[in-house]
Amino acid sequence: MDGKLDLEDIYARRLQTINPTHEQIREIRRVYKRNIVEDATEVIAALHEQGHKVYIISGGLAEPVEEFGIYLGVPRQRIRAVNVRYNQLDGNWWQSDNDNHYLTYQKGALTVSDGKAQIVRELLAGQYGRSANGRSLLIGDGNSDLLAGTAVDLFIGYGGVTVREQVLAQAAVYIHSRSLAPLLALAAGPAALKRLPNQNLAQKAVQIIHHGGITFQDEALNQKFRKACQSVYPQAVKTKP
C-alpha cells in the first residue's frame, strides 16, 4: 500500500502464506461492514442522487469486496476485484459443506501495482469521463490508487484511516477527515451541496472544509474551490485553509 514493494511480487506469496479457507474469506465481508468509513453509504447515495456513477476498483478479493460494495449501494457490475479459486479436493472434499482452502487467484491488472489505471480506462471507455460533458475522479489511500490517478481528471488522496506520505505529497487534493462528506463538494461541486436532500450531510461537508479537512497542492485551485464554497455557504467557509 505504501509502494515499497511491487504488488505483483507479493500478491501470491501472502495468499499462499495465509492459505485461507473459503469461510475465512467470507469473514472479510463482515470485517468490512464493522469498519465502514464514516458517511460512506450516505455519500454514495448522494452522488447517485446527483446523477454520478460510482465504481469500486479494488485489489481485494472479489467475493467480500462485491458483497460490501452492494451493501454500500454500488451495483455489482460497477465493482472490480480479484477472483480466487478454491481447492475442491482438500479436507473432507466429499461433504457438501466442506470448507475448501484457497488454491489460486486470477492474475490481471488488479494484482500489479500500476494496473488500476487500465481498469479505470476500460470503465470510462465510451463514457463522458474525459470529455467536456463530464469529469472523472478517483479517491484512494494507497500507492496503486495514486498511480491510477493518471487515468482520471482528478485524483483525491484520502487520509481518514491511514496517512501514506507518498499519497499525501503527490495527490492534487487530499481529504484529512475520517468522514467522506467533503468528497461531495469535490465530486459534485460546491453549488450542488445546496440541492442535496440530505442537508445534514451537506452541512457536515462544509464544516469539515471550514476546519481544514481538505488541502490542495495548487493554491489557485484551492482559492477557486473555497470561493465557490463561500458563495454557497458564505458564513461557513474561510477563503484560506
C-alpha positions in Angstrom: 0.0 0.0 0.0 3.0 2.3 0.6 4.5 1.4 -2.7 7.7 0.0 -1.1 7.1 -3.4 -2.7 5.7 -4.3 -6.1 2.2 -5.8 -5.7 2.9 -8.5 -8.3 5.8 -9.8 -6.2 3.8 -10.3 -3.0 0.2 -11.0 -4.0 0.6 -14.7 -4.5 3.1 -15.0 -1.6 0.8 -13.5 1.0 -2.2 -15.7 0.0 -0.1 -18.8 0.0 1.3 -17.9 3.4 -2.1 -17.4 4.9 -3.7 -20.2 2.9 -7.3 -19.0 3.9 -10.4 -21.2 3.8 -13.5 -20.1 1.9 -15.2 -19.3 5.2 -12.3 -17.1 6.3 -12.5 -15.2 3.1 -16.3 -14.8 3.6 -15.5 -13.4 7.1 -13.7 -10.4 5.4 -17.1 -9.0 4.3 -18.2 -8.9 7.9 -15.0 -7.2 8.9 -15.5 -4.6 6.2 -19.0 -3.8 7.5 -17.8 -3.5 11.1 -15.2 -0.9 9.9 -17.1 1.1 7.4 -15.7 4.6 6.7 -17.8 7.4 8.2 -20.6 8.6 5.9 -19.5 6.3 3.0 -23.0 4.9 2.4 -24.6 8.4 2.6 -22.1 9.9 0.3 -22.5 7.2 -2.3 -26.3 7.6 -2.1 -25.9 11.4 -2.5 -23.7 11.0 -5.6 -26.2 8.7 -7.2 -28.9 11.3 -6.5 -26.8 13.8 -8.4 -26.5 11.5 -11.4 -23.0 10.4 -10.8 -21.8 6.8 -11.5 -19.8 5.3 -8.6 -17.4 2.4 -9.1 -15.2 0.3 -6.8 -11.9 -0.8 -8.0 -10.0 -3.0 -5.5 -7.1 -5.3 -5.3 -9.0 -7.1 -2.6 -10.8 -10.5 -3.1 -13.9 -10.3 -5.2 -16.4 -12.1 -3.0 -16.2 -9.9 0.1 -15.5 -6.7 -2.0 -18.6 -7.3 -4.1 -20.9 -8.0 -1.2 -19.6 -5.0 0.7 -19.9 -2.8 -2.4 -23.5 -3.8 -2.9 -24.1 -3.1 0.8 -22.8 0.4 0.1 -25.2 0.8 -2.8 -22.8 0.3 -5.7 -24.2 -2.1 -8.4 -22.3 -5.3 -8.8 -21.5 -4.5 -12.5 -19.6 -1.5 -11.3 -17.3 -3.4 -8.9 -13.9 -4.8 -9.9 -11.8 -7.0 -7.6 -9.7 -10.2 -7.7 -11.4 -13.6 -8.2 -10.0 -16.7 -6.4 -10.4 -20.4 -6.9 -10.6 -23.0 -4.1 -9.1 -26.5 -3.8 -12.2 -28.7 -4.3 -10.2 -31.8 -3.3 -8.8 -30.8 0.1 -10.1 -31.8 3.5 -13.4 -33.7 3.6 -13.9 -33.0 -0.1 -16.9 -35.4 -0.4 -19.0 -33.4 2.0 -21.2 -30.6 0.6 -20.3 -28.3 3.5 -16.5 -28.8 3.3 -14.6 -25.6 3.8 -12.1 -25.6 1.0 -8.8 -23.8 1.1 -7.6 -21.1 -1.3 -6.0 -22.6 -4.4 -5.1 -19.7 -6.7 -6.1 -16.3 -7.8 -6.9 -14.7 -11.2 -3.9 -12.7 -12.3 -4.7 -9.4 -14.0 -4.5 -5.6 -13.8 -5.6 -5.5 -10.1 -2.7 -7.8 -9.0 0.0 -5.5 -10.2 1.0 -2.1 -8.7 0.1 0.1 -11.7 -2.8 -1.9 -13.0 -5.8 0.1 -11.7 -5.3 2.7 -14.4 -6.1 0.1 -17.0 -9.4 -0.8 -15.3 -10.3 2.9 -14.9 -9.8 3.4 -18.7 -11.8 0.4 -19.5 -14.7 1.6 -17.3 -14.6 5.1 -18.8 -14.4 3.9 -22.4 -17.3 5.3 -24.4 -18.5 7.5 -21.5 -18.1 11.2 -20.9 -15.4 10.7 -18.2 -12.8 12.8 -20.0 -14.9 15.0 -22.3 -16.3 18.5 -22.0 -19.6 17.0 -20.9 -18.3 15.1 -17.9 -15.4 14.6 -15.5 -13.9 11.6 -13.7 -12.2 11.4 -10.3 -10.7 8.7 -8.2 -10.3 8.6 -4.4 -8.0 6.3 -2.6 -5.3 6.0 0.0 -2.7 3.6 -1.5 0.1 3.8 -3.9 -1.8 1.8 -6.5 -4.6 4.4 -6.3 -2.0 7.2 -6.8 -0.7 5.5 -9.9 -4.2 5.1 -11.3 -4.8 8.8 -10.8 -3.2 9.4 -14.3 -6.4 7.9 -15.8 -8.8 10.4 -14.4 -9.3 14.1 -14.4 -8.7 14.5 -10.6 -7.1 12.2 -8.1 -8.1 12.7 -4.4 -6.0 11.2 -1.6 -7.8 10.0 1.5 -6.2 10.0 4.9 -9.1 9.3 7.1 -7.9 5.8 8.0 -4.2 5.8 7.3 -2.0 8.6 6.0 0.6 7.4 3.5 3.2 10.1 2.9 3.7 9.5 -0.8 -0.1 9.9 -1.4 -0.2 13.0 0.8 2.7 14.5 -1.0 1.5 13.8 -4.6 -2.3 13.9 -4.6 -3.7 17.0 -6.2 -6.4 17.2 -3.4 -6.3 15.4 0.0 -9.1 14.7 2.4 -7.8 14.6 6.0 -11.1 13.8 7.8 -12.4 10.3 8.5 -15.7 11.3 7.0 -16.1 11.1 3.3 -18.6 14.0 3.3 -16.1 16.5 1.8 -16.0 14.3 -1.3 -19.4 15.6 -2.2 -18.2 19.1 -2.7 -15.3 17.9 -4.9 -17.3 15.4 -7.0 -20.5 17.4 -7.5 -19.2 20.9 -7.0 -20.0 23.2 -4.0 -23.2 24.5 -5.6 -24.6 21.0 -5.7 -24.5 20.8 -1.9 -27.5 23.1 -1.6 -29.5 20.8 -3.8 -28.9 17.7 -1.7 -31.9 16.2 0.1 -29.6 15.3 2.9 -28.7 18.8 4.1 -27.2 17.4 7.3 -24.5 15.7 5.2 -24.0 18.8 3.1 -23.5 21.0 6.2 -21.1 18.4 7.6 -19.1 18.6 4.5 -18.9 22.4 4.7 -17.9 22.4 8.3 -15.1 19.9 7.6 -13.8 22.0 4.8 -14.0 25.1 7.0 -11.8 23.4 9.6 -9.1 22.4 7.1 -10.3 19.0 6.2 -9.3 19.4 2.5 -5.9 20.6 1.2 -4.7 21.3 -2.3 -1.4 21.1 -4.0 -2.3 24.1 -6.3 -3.0 27.3 -4.4 -5.0 28.8 -7.3 -7.3 25.7 -7.3 -7.5 26.0 -3.6 -8.7 29.6 -3.8 -11.2 28.8 -6.6 -12.7 25.9 -4.6 -13.0 27.9 -1.4 -14.6 30.9 -3.1 -17.1 28.6 -4.7 -17.9 27.1 -1.3 -18.2 30.5 0.3 -20.6 31.7 -2.4 -22.9 28.9 -1.4 -22.4 29.0 2.4 -20.9 32.5 3.0 -20.9 32.2 6.8 -19.2 28.9 7.0 -16.1 28.7 4.7 -12.9 30.5 5.1 -11.1 31.8 1.9 -7.8 30.5 3.4 -7.3 26.9 4.5 
